[in-house]
Amino acid sequence: MDDRALLRTTADRLDRLAARTTAGDWRTGGLLASRPEVIAHSHGATEHVAEARAGSAGWIIALSPAVGPPLAAWLRAAAEAPAVEPAATAVARVLLERLP
């Protein structure tokens, strides 16, 4: 598989995974700081992600900490590119809103 096909295939699989995962903006909440809950906020409603484990497990696994280093490397490379890629900027904005 060439690099372009690899990128397209990965993007397609990520889209399919996102479509079957608990929708919404995931945020931590709950009463105990030692045991925060992940709550999905979508269209005025909320859902505990743990209650939708079957749909969310694949997403959690796909975006495990192993994705961090290559994602950070991609963002750094995008920052140094002659033209800033809009997709990289969009990802950076979403991440920056959520990173501690």
C-alpha positions in Angstrom: 0.0 0.0 0.0 1.5 3.4 -1.0 1.5 6.3 1.5 -1.5 8.1 0.0 -3.6 4.9 0.1 -2.5 4.3 3.7 -3.6 7.8 4.7 -7.0 7.5 2.9 -7.6 4.0 4.4 -6.8 5.2 7.9 -9.0 8.2 7.6 -11.9 6.1 6.3 -11.5 3.6 9.2 -11.4 6.5 11.7 -14.6 8.0 10.3 -16.3 4.6 10.5 -15.1 4.1 14.1 -16.3 7.7 15.1 -19.7 7.0 13.6 -20.3 4.0 15.9 -18.8 5.6 19.0 -20.7 7.5 21.7 -21.3 10.9 20.0 -20.6 14.3 21.4 -18.0 16.3 23.2 -16.5 14.1 25.9 -15.6 15.8 29.2 -14.7 14.6 32.6 -17.3 15.1 35.4 -18.6 13.4 38.4 -18.4 13.9 42.1 -15.1 12.3 43.0 -11.8 13.7 41.6 -10.2 10.3 42.2 -12.8 8.6 40.0 -13.9 11.1 37.3 -16.5 10.0 34.9 -16.4 10.6 31.1 -19.6 12.2 30.0 -20.6 12.8 26.3 -22.4 16.1 25.7 -24.4 16.1 22.5 -27.4 18.2 21.3 -28.3 19.2 24.8 -28.3 15.7 26.2 -25.6 13.8 28.1 -24.6 10.2 28.3 -22.0 8.5 30.5 -19.5 7.0 28.1 -19.0 4.0 30.4 -22.7 3.1 29.9 -22.0 3.0 26.1 -18.8 0.9 26.5 -19.4 -1.4 23.6 -19.4 1.6 21.1 -16.7 3.6 22.9 -14.1 0.9 23.6 -12.8 0.9 20.0 -12.4 4.6 20.0 -10.5 4.5 23.3 -8.2 1.8 22.0 -7.6 3.5 18.6 -6.7 6.8 20.3 -4.6 5.3 23.1 -1.4 7.1 24.4 0.5 5.3 21.6 -1.1 7.8 19.2 0.4 10.8 21.1 4.0 10.8 19.8 3.2 10.5 16.1 0.4 13.0 16.5 2.7 15.5 18.2 5.3 14.9 15.5 2.8 15.5 12.8 1.7 18.8 14.4 5.3 19.9 14.7 6.0 19.0 11.1 2.9 20.9 10.0 4.1 24.0 12.0 7.3 24.0 10.0 5.8 23.3 6.6 5.9 26.1 4.0 2.0 26.3 4.2 0.1 25.5 7.3 -2.4 22.6 6.6 -5.9 23.5 7.7 -6.5 20.0 9.0 -3.5 20.2 11.3 -4.8 23.6 12.6 -8.2 22.1 13.2 -6.8 19.2 15.1 -4.6 21.5 17.2 -7.5 23.7 18.1 -9.6 20.8 19.3 -6.8 19.3 21.3 -5.7 22.6 22.9 -9.3 23.1 24.2 -9.0 19.7 26.0 -5.4 19.3 27.0 -4.5 20.2 30.6 
